[in-house]
Amino acid sequence: MKKLLLAIGCLFTLGVNAQDYSAYAPSNLGEGIVYYLPKTVIDIEVVATKIHYTPGDLCLYAGRYLRMNNVSDTPETHWEIKAVNVTSKGIPDTENAYQVKVKDKDLSSNVQLTREGLIEAINTTAPETVKQPITENKSADMKLDPNKYLTEDILNATSTAKEADLVAKEIYNIRDSKKTLVSGQADNMPKDGTSLKLMLENLEEQEQALTQLFAGVTTKEEQIFHFLIAPEDKMVDKIAFRFSNKLGVLDANNLAGTPVYISINSTEPIPELDPKTAEKKKKINGIIYNIPGKANVKINTTEKTWFNGELLVTQFGSTEVLVNDLFKSKVNTKVIFNPETGSIIKIDKDI
């Protein structure tokens, strides 16, 4: 029955009255809508780059002919962390479920729920949030084909050293051609700027392709990882994930990487509910909503701090009641909630 009610609430904007409420319990089911309040998890987004180096065929001659020092002849792959983004994210709190019951003769209100069953709006439609698509595994560099630009003499070279010498001379010839074009001293200058641009781009590609024979090719691949952490007050140096230069971003329990820590501390005293107040809140007479608390969240290694800022955390706050008087027959009250925190964003009244 619970799944049925949630499914109905997720698929439609439902007409229900805002008159009769109760804490949700399977034995307490009647006609009505079950909604959840969200609880916070800390969403750590790690943007990491996988860098792969492939040496060129002529890498051993890079210093001699092109004065390119420290060119390696060994393939190598390593990872770097580009950025760490931290946000608070709301997920359904199964211990904070409530039911709005339907009564035929009372004022009806439209309750809008998210797909997860979190309350979004009453008597109105919550604005849609457009999330930008995230492209993962994105290649950053392009490997060119130098064979298209090899001359007959280069192809007929009898040794690698001779080939390197001829390729280097071809690179210098291309550079000279670019200079004469830019200075306007070429024998056959293009007639317009568009043609000049195309010629320069073609020469640039030739130079880059031939240079890769010496310098090799470095490709970069960006990947995004997410780690969800349940916040606790006075959390100090909990391992959020690990990182290895060779293996990349790893789970917290993978000892092959260096720990990246998370620390969480409430910036305000967390409200304590005394027994009398707790008993009163069991007698619900309105929509329950969250007043989230705030916490300082820090992500760091022993060498660097990646994030240090303040986020909203529902578990560090309190709950309040949107009283039923707001939904009397002569008052059309519209409420928009933040589904990430369960707090009220906006209240409008039409009298």
N, C-alpha and C positions, 0 to 999 in steps of 0.2 A: 504493500500500500504506500509506503514511504517513497519507493522508487517511482510509482505511478504519479504521485503528487508532484514530485520534483520534475518529472518529465513534462507534465502539463505546464508547470511554471516556467520551464526553460523554453518551450516552443511558442508560447503565446503571451500576449499582454492580457492579463486576466481581470475580469470584473469581480471584486470582492468588497465586502464592507469593511470599514476600518473601525469596527465597533467592538469586536470580541476577539481577544488575544489570549494565548497561553503558551507556556514553555512546551516545546515539542516532546512528546513521548509516544511510543507506538500504541500504548493503551489509551491514549487521549485523542485518537484520531476521529475526526468527523469531516464534514465538508469544509475545505479551506486550503490555504496555500502555506506550504512549509518553506521558510527561507532561512539561510544561514547568515551569521555575521562572519566577517573575515578575520583571520588571524595572520600575523605578519611572519613572513620568512625573508631573510636577507638574501637577495639574488646577486651573486658575484659573477660578473661577466668578464672573462679573460680573453683578450684579443692577442693571439700569439702568431708569430711569423716563423715559418719553416724555411730556412735558407740553405740552398743546395748549390755547391760549386763543382763544375766539371772542367778539368784543365783542358786547354787547347792542344792541338797536335804539335804545335811549335813552341810550347811554353818554355822549353829549356833555352830558347834563343831570344826570349822577350827582353832581357836586360841588354844583350849585345846589340840588337838591331833597333829596338824602340826605346831603350833606356827605361823600361818598365821593370823596376826592381821588386823583389819579394813576391814574384808570381810563383804560385805553388804548382807542383806537378802531381799532387795527390788529391783525389776527389774527397770532398768533405761536406757533411751535413750537420747543421746545428740549429737550435731554436732560440728565439728572443721573445720576451714579453713586450708587446707594443703598448698595451693599455689595460687597466683594470677599472671597470665601471661597476659601481655598487648602487643598488636601488632596493627599496622595500617593496615587497610584493604580497598581495593578499590572496590567501587560499581559504576555502571553506573550513570553518571551525566546527567540527561535528559535535562538540560539546556546547555550542551556542546556536542551537536550532530553535526556531519559534514558528508558531502556527497562527495565521490569521484566519479565523473562522467566518463562514458566510452565514448571514442572516437575511432572510427574504425581505423583511420590512424595513431594514435599515439602509442608510445611505451607502451606495456602492462607490468604491474607489478602485482605480486601475493600479495594480501592483506589477511593476516590471522587474523581472529577475534576469541575471546573467545565465549563461549555459551551465554554470556551476551551482546555481541556486542562490547566489548572493543578491541581496536587494539593491536595485539601481534607482528606482523612481516610483512615486505614487502620484496618480492623476496627471502624469505627463510622460514624455519620452526622454530618456537620458540621451545626451549628445553622443554620437558615435565617435570613438577614438580610432584614428587611422594609424596603424603601426607600419613603420617603414620596413620593407623586406630586408632581411639580412642575407647577404651573399657570402657563403663560406667556401673554402678551398679555392680561393681566387688567385690565379697565377699573375704575377706582377711583371715579369720580363719575357722577352721574346728571343728565341734562338734563331739566328739567321743562317742561311745556307751559303757558305763562302765559295762552294764549288761553282756557283753561277758566275763568279767574277775572277776565276783563275785564268790567266793567259796561257797561250800555248807553251811559252818558255817555262812557266811554272809547272805545268803538267808534265813536261819532259825533263824536269830536273833529275839528275842522277843521284842526288843525296838529299837528306833532310836539311843539312846545313845550306846547300845551294837553294833549295826551295824556300827556306826562311829568308835568305838574302833577297831573292826575287820578289817574294810577297811584301817584304818591308819596302823595297823600292817602289812597288805598285802603290802602297799606302802613301808614300811621300809624293808620288805623282798626283794622286787624287787630292791631297791637301793643296798642292800647288794649283790644281785646276779650280778648286774652290776659291782660292785667294784671287786668282785672275778674274773669275766671274764676279765676285763681290766688289772688286776694285774697278770693274768695267773695262779691263784691259784684254779680255779674251778676244781671239781672232773672230770667232763666230758668236757674238753676243746675242742672246734671245731678244725678240722684238718687244716683249711686254713683261710686266712684273710676274704674271702667272706662270709664264714659261720659265722665267729665271728661278722661281720658287721650286718648280718641279725638277729642274736640273740639279739644284742644290740638294734637294731631298734625296734624289737618286744617288748622288755622289756620297752623301752622308751615310746612306744605307750600305753602299759598297765598302766604304772605309770601316764602318762598324763590323761588317761581316768578316772582313779580312783581319781586323784587329782581334776578333774573337779567337783566331787561330793561335795567337800568342797569349792573350789575357785569359782565355777560357770564358765560360758562361756561368753567371750567377742567377739563379731563379729564386723567386720569393713566393711563398704560398701562405696566405693568411687563413687562419682558422679561429673559430670562436667556441669557447667552452663556458658552461654555466654550472655553478655550484650553489645549492640552496642550503642555508644555515638557519636553524631555528634559534631565535635570539633568547638569551638568558642574561639577566642583569649581573653585572660584575664578572662577565666572561673575559678571561685574560689569556691571550696567546693560545687560543684553540687552533689546531691545524685545520685550515680551510681546504687547502689543496697543496700539492707539491709541484716542483718544477725542476726539470733537468735540461741542461744545455744540449744533451744528446738525444733525449727521449721526448722532450716537450712537456706539456701540461699533464699532470698525473693526479689520480685520486689521493686523498689524504692518507690512505693506508698503504700506498705504494712507496716502500722505503728507498726506491732507486732515485728519488728526487729530494731536493732541499725544501724544507717546510715553508709555507707561506701562511702567516698567522692572521686570525681575526680576534679583535677585542671589542666588547660591547659594554657600554655603561650608561645607565639611565641618567639623563641630565636633570631630571626632576624627581622628587620623591614619588614612589609608586603608591597609588591610593590603596589603603587597606579597608576591606569591607567588614564592618562590625556585624555581629550576629543579627541584631535588630534590623539593620538596613538590608541585609541579605534576605531576611524573612519577608520584608516588604516587597522586594523586587521579584519574589516568586509570584506575587499577585499582580500580574501584568495587566495594564489597562492602556495600551498604546503600542506603537512600533518601537522596538528596542534598537538603539543605534550606538555606535562607538564614539568615544572621545579619546583618540589615540594619544599616547605619551610620546616622548622624544628620547632618542638615544644617540650617543656619540659612537660611531663605528670606525674602526681603524683596521686597515689591511696592510701588513708589512712583513718584510723579512728582517734578518739581523742587519742587513746593509741598506735597505731602502724602504720608505713608506710609499705605498701605491695609492692609498686613499685614506683620508681622515676628515670625516664630515658628520653632519647631523641628519638622522632619518626618523621618520615616524614609525612607531611600533605600537600596535594595538594592545599587546599584552602588558605594556607599561602604563596603560591609561585606564579608563573606566567606561561603563555603559550608562546611558540615560534613556528616558522614555519620551517619545514624541506623543504627547497626551491626546486622547481621543477627542477632546473638545475642538481640536483643530479641524475635525472632519464632520461638523454639524451640517445639517441640510442646507443652511443659507450661506455657508462658507465653503468655497471651492479651494482647498489648499493643495498646492503643488509642491512636491518635495523631490529633490535630486540628491542622491547619495553618491559618495565615492566608493565604488566596489572594492578598491584596493585596501581601504582602511575602515569602511563601514561608517564613516562620519558624514554629516550633512554638508553638502556643498551650497545648496540654495533652497529657500522656502519662499513661495509666492502665495498670496491670497487674493481670490476674486470674491468680493462681497456683493 
